Amino acid sequence: MIQRSYWELFSKKLREKIDRLRYTGYFTIKNAEERGMRFVTGREENSSSKLCLYWLVDESDGVIADAKFQVFGPIGLIAAAEVASELVLRKNYDQVSRISADLIDQHVRDRKDTPAFPKECHPYLNLVLSAMDRAIQQCLDIPFAATFDTTPIENDFGAIPGGIPGWLEMPPSHKLQIIEEVIDKEIRPYVELDAGGVKVVRLNGDEVLISYEGSCTTCHSSTGSTLTAIQQILRARVYPSLQVIPQL
């Protein structure tokens, strides 16, 4: 039985995922052969816990087509493995190599400034990242695309009704600081999975001019799904009439 005091340290979103685990289990070499995939595992353990990640990897592009895990250990490790397994799906192993403990945590936060995992779970997050690295090492001979169609920006945090109080009266420098903070916390970690970057150029009234860096400069989603996600986040977290314009 999980102690209520410890259980309540998790975010609500994370508790819901633990209640309905989707990625527990394992694959076999036969499963991989039947689906025409590479069978990949990542194993890690410490004095009290054991973890094994199972991936089915498409050998044509290095994309993780399916993921499962087995854990012998505390609920915090189970939670970390569940979220990581969800994050790696439909990404290639190069993207996965950029997933951090902070990104795993951000993915299941209820509020942008409140961690989903308590500090007691940090060793479990690191154990999962280490197992992911072991799995990635088994994929390095597989070719992968240098640019990608979509960037999976997480954008389901609750919106601020009407925007940040006093937004219209703020000086431009303060507005830019707020926009930069939101982009840094909620957008850049996801864009960086694709070896890309985003920079705020200037604010002109309600227009936020941004420029792309790295792989984003050649990815068509920079004017499609990625741009839409950036604008939705800024409208939800900053002010509802903001318009994001890419500098092409």
C-alpha positions in Angstrom: 0.0 0.0 0.0 1.4 3.4 -1.0 1.7 5.9 1.8 -0.7 8.7 1.1 1.9 11.4 2.1 4.4 10.1 -0.5 1.7 9.5 -3.2 0.5 13.1 -2.9 4.0 14.4 -3.7 3.4 13.4 -7.3 1.6 15.7 -9.7 -2.1 14.8 -10.4 -1.2 14.1 -14.0 1.6 11.7 -13.0 -0.7 9.9 -10.5 -3.2 9.4 -13.2 -0.5 7.8 -15.4 0.5 5.5 -12.6 -3.1 4.5 -12.0 -3.4 3.4 -15.7 0.1 2.1 -16.7 0.3 1.5 -20.4 3.9 0.5 -21.0 4.5 -2.3 -18.5 5.6 -5.6 -20.0 8.3 -6.8 -22.4 9.1 -7.8 -26.0 11.0 -10.8 -27.2 13.3 -11.2 -30.2 10.5 -13.1 -31.9 8.2 -10.1 -31.4 10.7 -7.9 -33.1 11.2 -10.3 -36.0 7.5 -10.7 -36.6 7.2 -6.9 -36.9 10.4 -6.4 -38.9 12.0 -4.4 -36.1 15.3 -4.4 -34.1 15.0 -5.8 -30.6 16.7 -3.3 -28.2 17.0 -3.4 -24.4 18.4 -1.1 -21.8 19.1 -2.5 -18.4 20.1 -0.7 -15.2 20.1 -1.5 -11.5 21.2 -0.3 -8.1 21.2 -1.8 -4.7 17.4 -1.8 -4.4 16.0 -1.5 -7.9 16.2 -3.2 -11.3 14.9 -1.8 -14.6 14.8 -3.1 -18.1 13.5 -1.0 -21.1 12.4 -2.8 -24.2 12.2 -1.0 -27.6 11.2 -2.1 -31.1 13.3 0.1 -33.4 12.6 0.6 -37.1 16.0 -0.1 -38.8 15.1 2.1 -41.8 15.1 5.4 -39.8 16.0 4.6 -36.1 12.5 5.4 -34.9 11.3 3.7 -31.7 8.0 2.1 -32.9 7.0 0.6 -29.6 8.3 0.6 -26.0 7.7 -1.3 -22.8 9.5 -1.7 -19.4 9.8 -4.0 -16.4 10.7 -2.7 -13.0 11.6 -4.2 -9.7 11.6 -1.3 -7.3 9.6 1.6 -5.9 6.7 3.5 -7.4 8.9 6.4 -8.3 11.0 4.3 -10.6 7.8 2.8 -12.2 6.5 6.3 -12.7 9.8 7.5 -14.3 9.9 4.5 -16.7 6.2 5.0 -17.7 6.7 8.6 -18.7 10.0 7.9 -20.4 8.4 5.1 -22.4 5.7 7.4 -23.6 8.2 10.1 -24.5 10.4 7.9 -26.7 7.6 6.7 -28.9 7.8 7.8 -32.5 11.1 9.5 -32.0 14.4 8.3 -33.4 17.2 7.4 -31.1 19.1 10.6 -31.8 16.1 12.6 -30.5 15.8 10.3 -27.5 19.4 11.0 -26.7 18.4 14.6 -25.9 15.6 13.7 -23.4 16.6 14.9 -20.0 15.3 14.4 -16.5 13.8 17.9 -16.6 11.9 17.1 -19.8 10.5 13.9 -18.3 9.3 15.9 -15.4 7.9 18.7 -17.5 5.8 16.2 -19.5 3.7 15.4 -16.5 3.5 18.6 -14.5 0.2 20.1 -13.5 1.6 23.6 -13.4 4.7 24.8 -15.2 6.6 25.9 -12.1 5.7 22.9 -9.9 7.8 19.7 -10.4 5.8 16.5 -11.1 8.3 14.3 -9.3 9.5 15.0 -5.8 13.2 15.3 -5.2 13.3 11.8 -3.7 12.7 10.5 -7.2 15.6 12.1 -8.9 17.8 9.0 -8.6 15.1 7.0 -10.3 14.9 9.5 -13.2 18.7 9.2 -13.6 18.4 5.4 -13.5 15.9 5.5 -16.4 18.1 7.9 -18.4 21.1 5.6 -17.9 19.0 2.6 -19.2 17.9 4.7 -22.2 21.5 5.5 -23.0 22.4 1.8 -23.0 19.5 1.2 -25.4 20.6 4.0 -27.6 24.1 2.5 -27.9 22.6 -0.5 -29.6 21.1 1.7 -32.4 24.1 3.8 -33.4 24.6 1.9 -36.7 21.0 2.7 -37.9 20.7 5.8 -40.2 18.3 8.5 -39.1 16.9 11.7 -40.7 18.6 14.9 -39.9 15.4 16.9 -39.8 11.9 16.0 -38.7 8.3 16.7 -39.5 7.0 17.5 -36.1 8.2 18.6 -32.7 6.2 17.2 -29.8 5.8 20.3 -27.8 3.7 19.7 -24.6 1.0 22.3 -24.5 -1.8 21.1 -22.3 -1.1 23.2 -19.2 -4.0 25.3 -18.1 -4.4 28.7 -19.7 -4.6 31.9 -17.7 -8.0 33.4 -18.4 -7.6 36.8 -20.0 -3.8 36.5 -19.8 -1.3 37.7 -17.2 -2.8 40.4 -15.1 -1.6 43.9 -16.0 0.0 42.7 -19.3 -1.1 45.7 -21.3 0.4 48.1 -18.8 3.8 46.4 -18.6 6.9 47.9 -20.3 8.1 46.1 -23.4 11.3 44.9 -21.6 9.2 43.1 -18.9 6.9 41.6 -21.5 9.9 40.2 -23.4 11.3 38.8 -20.2 8.1 36.9 -19.6 7.8 35.6 -23.1 11.5 34.5 -23.0 10.9 32.6 -19.7 7.9 30.7 -21.1 9.8 29.8 -24.3 12.8 28.7 -22.3 10.8 26.4 -19.9 8.0 25.1 -22.2 9.2 25.2 -25.8 13.0 25.0 -26.1 13.4 21.5 -24.4 11.1 20.0 -27.0 12.6 21.9 -30.0 16.0 20.8 -28.9 15.0 17.1 -29.3 15.1 17.8 -33.0 18.5 19.6 -32.7 16.7 22.8 -33.3 16.4 26.1 -31.5 14.1 29.1 -31.2 15.0 32.7 -30.4 12.8 35.7 -29.6 13.8 38.6 -31.9 11.5 41.3 -30.8 8.0 42.2 -29.6 6.0 44.6 -31.7 2.6 45.2 -30.1 0.9 41.8 -30.0 3.4 40.4 -32.6 6.2 38.2 -31.4 8.9 37.8 -34.0 11.0 34.6 -33.6 13.8 33.1 -35.5 14.7 29.4 -35.7 18.1 27.8 -35.3 19.6 24.4 -36.2 17.4 21.8 -37.8 14.3 24.1 -37.4 15.6 26.3 -40.2 15.0 23.5 -42.8 12.0 21.8 -41.2 8.6 22.6 -42.8 6.8 22.2 -39.4 8.6 25.5 -38.3 5.8 27.2 -40.2 3.2 24.6 -39.4 2.7 22.4 -36.3 5.6 23.8 -34.3 4.7 27.4 -35.0 1.1 26.7 -34.0 2.2 25.0 -30.8 4.4 28.0 -29.9 1.6 30.4 -30.5 -0.9 28.4 -28.5 1.4 28.2 -25.5 2.1 31.9 -25.5 -1.5 32.7 -25.9 -2.5 30.4 -23.0 0.3 31.4 -20.6 0.9 35.0 -21.5 -1.8 36.9 -23.4 -4.6 35.5 -25.7 -4.1 37.9 -28.6 -0.3 37.3 -29.2 0.6 36.3 -32.7 3.9 34.5 -33.4 5.6 35.3 -36.6 8.7 33.4 -37.8 11.6 35.3 -39.4 12.3 33.3 -42.5 
